[in-house]
């Protein structure tokens, strides 16, 4: 096994693995903005490697970027599949090389996650884990149910709650947890019970229930990993937080392992992060608030300045009817849908133009 630590290791290990693939590459994508990785995947296709990308059907940023990514990958000759919409999100992050090596990642393939966030990834050739990752990839590509075949391969919503609960309950001395939000009531009960039993429970991230027995700290940079070290001997690394939605309603993927060297390394990073003075708010987490205020002000101003819709629609109908000899039938629902799409497109293009101009000029007028 090998450990990836972000920020630090960057994209080089992934690009190296892609460039060395002989027969196949299978990658699950939730978010993606790494041109170097995209070029490496395209180069793999050109040398005869079968590259298959499973892309989430949606994410918080919307579907447009995902669909554009699909189009680009298809243009490179990459086989593309889209996840089903039966779960709230398909948030797992992994890559298989030649069905021999698994990259299980806590980070998305994005600049923000890789270069500006604390996260981890695991590279393993463990046959059981590689096999299970392959089975899950195939199941999600074909939109078939996945039946877990290993207690160490953690998949939400299939076996994550059961296996992670058992993992936490097994702590005898210490639980060191990276988690953006620990909020699941049952998991918090387990942590509280372990703390009462004398276990050192510390969380870098957020615990939504006040507890005098559990230590919590925020991180000085953006946090984008879900990792737990148990008793300095075993660890969980994956994409699911200890919160209900990610345990029960989303596709999340992780592994439980006991590689002594890697567990020790993660623990060292945790202790360094814990000891660091993180009294200031993480810059990445503080940015959305002013952006949200700007967006609301713009929306309010636009709404106030919009002309009445009815006269515009009436005039458009008159023009169309006139050009069709005075007779035409309208499907009201279809017209409404088309108008909504047209308005969204017009607003999106206008906002894009203004934002790009503002970014280029900056608040002081310079770049």
N, C-alpha and C positions, 0 to 999 in steps of 0.2 A: 504493500500500500504506500501511496504518497499523499502528502497533504499540500493543498493550495491555500495560501493565505492572501486575502485581499484587504486593503490595497498592498501591492508588493509584487506578487507573481505575475500579474497582468495576463495578457492573452497568449503569451509565448508558448506555454505548455500545451494549450489547446491546438494552436496552429501546428506545432511540431507533431502532435498525434495525428491530426488530419493529414498532414503531408506524408506521414509514414504509413497510412492506411493502405492495405493491399486489395481488399475485396469489398468492404462495405463500411458505411458510416450512417448511423441512425441518430438523429438529434431531435429532442423535444424542445420547442421554443415557445416561451411566453412573451418575452420582450427581446428585441434585437436591434442593435444599431452599430454593429462592429464590421466595417468594410473589410478589414484584414481577414476576419474569419470567413466572410462571404466569398472573398477572392480565393481563399484556401479551399473552400468547398467546391467552387467552380473548377479549380485546377484539378481537384481529385476526380471530378467527373471526366475531365479531359484525358486523364490517364487511365480511364476504364474502371474506376471505383463506382460502385452503386451507392449513391447518396440519397437518403430518404429523410425528409424533414416533416415532423408532425407539429403543426402550428396551432396554437390555441384559437378557439373560435372567437374569443373576445378577451379584452383586458380593460383596465380602468381608463386607459388613454383612448379607447375607442377602436373600431375595427378597421379604419381606413389604412393605418400604417401596416397592420397585419396583412391586409389584402394586397397592398403594394409590395410587401415583402414576398408574398406568395408568387406574385407575377414575376418579380425579379429572379427568384429561385427557379421557377419553371423555365425562364429564359436561359438559365445556365445549364439546363438539362437535369435538374434535380427533381426527383419524384416528391411531390408535396401532397400531404393529407391534412385534413382539418379535423380537430377534435369534435366530439359530439357536443350538444348543448344540454345534456341531461344533468350536469353538475354546474354549480355557480361559476366555477372557474377550473381550468386545467393549468395548474400553477407549478407543476413539477418541472425540474430542470436536470436533464441528464443527456449524455452522449455515449453511444456505443461504437467502438472501433473494432471492426472485423469479428464482432461477437466474442472477443477475447478480453477486451479492456473496457471498463466502465468508468466514466467521469460522472460522479454524483455531485451536483453543484448546489450550493446555497444561494448563488448569485445568478442573475440573468446575464445574457450576453450583451450587456450595455456598458457604456462608458461610466455612467453613474455608479452602477453596482461594482464594477471591476476596479475603477481607479479612485473612487471617492467614498467607498463604504467598507465597513468591516464585514467580511464574509469569509467563508471557507468552502473548499471543495475537496473531494476525495477521489483519488485514482486507484482503482483496484482491479486485479485479475482473478479475484476469488470466483471460482466457478459457479457456486451457488448464487452469488449476488449478480454476476453477469447473466446467468440463465434467467433469473427472475426479472431483471431489467428488460431482457429481450421478450419475455412473455408479456410483460406489461405493455411494452411498446407495440407489439403485434395486436394485443387486445384493444388498445385505444385507437390504433389505426383502423382496425376493422369494426370498431364500435361494438365489441363483444365484452361481456362481463369478465373481470379479472378475478381469478381465484388464487389467493396467496399460497405460495409453496415454501416460504421460509419465514420464520419468526424474526429474522434479522433484517429483512427487507420490508420497510415500513411504508404502507400505502394508504392514504386517505381516499375515501372514507371506509376502506375495507377492513384493515386490521390495526390502524394507527392508534385508536383510542385504547384498545386492549393492550397492545404491546408497549406503548409509552407509559401507560399506568403501571404495568408490571415493572418496567425499567425504573421508574421513580420510586416505587415501593421497595425496591431491592437495595436502596441506598442505606448504608450503615454509618458512614462518617461524613460524607460531603456531597452536595449537589451544586455545581457551578453552571449557571444557565445564561446563555445569550438568547433573548427572546424579545422582539419588539412589543409584544402584548401577551401577557399571561392573564387570561380572563375566564377560562372554562371553570365552572364551579367545582366539578369533580376533581380536576387536576389541582386546583388551589387547595382543596381539602387534603389531598395527598401531601402536598408540599408542607402545609401547616402541621399535619400529623407527624411528618418526618422531622420537622423543626422541633416540635414538642418532645420528640424522642432523643433530641440532642444532636441531630444531624445539622451540619453547617450548610445552610441553604442561602445562596446569594444569587441575585439576578441582575445582570446588566441588561437594562430594558425597562419594561413597565409591568408592574403588578397592580391590577385594578382593585384589589382588596387590601386594606391596611392590615399590616401584621407586624407586631413588635419583634417577632422572632425571625423574620425573613429580611435579609439585607437587600436593598435595591440601589442601583446607581444608573445614571444615564451615561451614554458614551459621548465623547467629544466630537466624534464624526458620525455620519449617518450609519445606522445599524441595519444590516440586511442579511442576518444569518439566524438560523434556529439551531442551536448547538447546546448539548448538555453533557457535562463530564460527571461521571458517577464514581466516587471513591478513588479517583485518580487512576482507575483501571479500565473503565469502559466508557464509551461515549456514544451519543446519538448526534447525527448530522443530517439535516434535511431541509425541506422547504415549509414544513408545517409548524406554526406556532401552537402553544398550548391554549388555544381558544376554540370555541365550539364550531365556528364556521369552517376552520381549516382542518378540524378533526373529522367532521361529519358531513360536510356539504361540498367539498372541493377535492380535486385530484391534487394530492401532494405526495412527494416521494422522499424517503430518507433511509438511512441505514443505521444499525446498531453494530458497533465493532469493538474489539479489544486489543488493537495494536498498541503495545506499550509505548513505543517511541512517539507515535502520532498523538496519542492521548496526552502524554507528558508535554508535548509541544503546544497543543491547544490550551492546556492548563496554564502553561507559562504565559501565553498571550493573554489569557483571561486575567491572570493576576497583574500583569502589566497594565491592562486596560482598567482594572479595578483600582489600582494604585494611582492612576493618573488623575490630575485635578480636572474634573469635568463639571465645574460649577457653571460654566457658560452654556447656554442653549446650543445644541448642535446646529451649525449653520444650515445644513441641508434640510433639517426639519422645520426651521424657522421661516424658510422662504415662502411656503404656500400661503401663509396668512395675508401678506401684502398683495400677492398675486390675486388671491381671491377677492380682496377689496377692490382692486382695479377692475377685475372682470365684472363685478356687480355694478360698479359705477357706470361702466361702458354699456352694460345691458339696460340699465335704467334709462340712460340718455338716449339710446337707440329706440327703446320702446316709446319714449315721449315724442320723439321726432318722426315716428312712422306715420305716414298718411293713412286715412281711413281705407281699409282694405276693400270694402264692398263696392265703392264706385269704380275702383281700378278693375276689379273682377267683372263688374257689369259691363264696362267698356270693352274688355277683352272678349267677353262672350258675344257682344254685339258684332264685333269685327269678324270673329270666326263664323258666326251664323250667317253674316252677310256674304262671306266668301264661299259659303256652301249652299247657296240658293234659298236660305231662310229656314232650312230644316236640318237639325242635328240633335242627337240624343247624347246626354251626359250621364256618366256614372259618377254620382256625387262623391262617393268614397274614393274613386280613382283620381278625380280632380283634386280632392283634398290632399291625397298622398303626393301627387306630383308637385303641387304648390309648395308643400312642406319641404320636399327634397330640393326644389329650386331655391327656396329662401335659405335653407341651410347652406347650400353650395355658395350662394352669393355672399352670405355673411362670413363664411369660412375664408373665402378668397380675400374679402376686404380686411378682415382681421389679420390674416397672414401677411398682407402687404404692409399694414401699419406696424405690426410687431417687428417684422424684419427691419423696417426702417428705424424703429426705436432702438433695437439692439445694436444696429450698426453705428448710430449716432451716440448712444449712451446718454446718461442724464446730464452730462456736461457738454454735450455736443461733439465729443471726440470718440474715437473707436477704442 
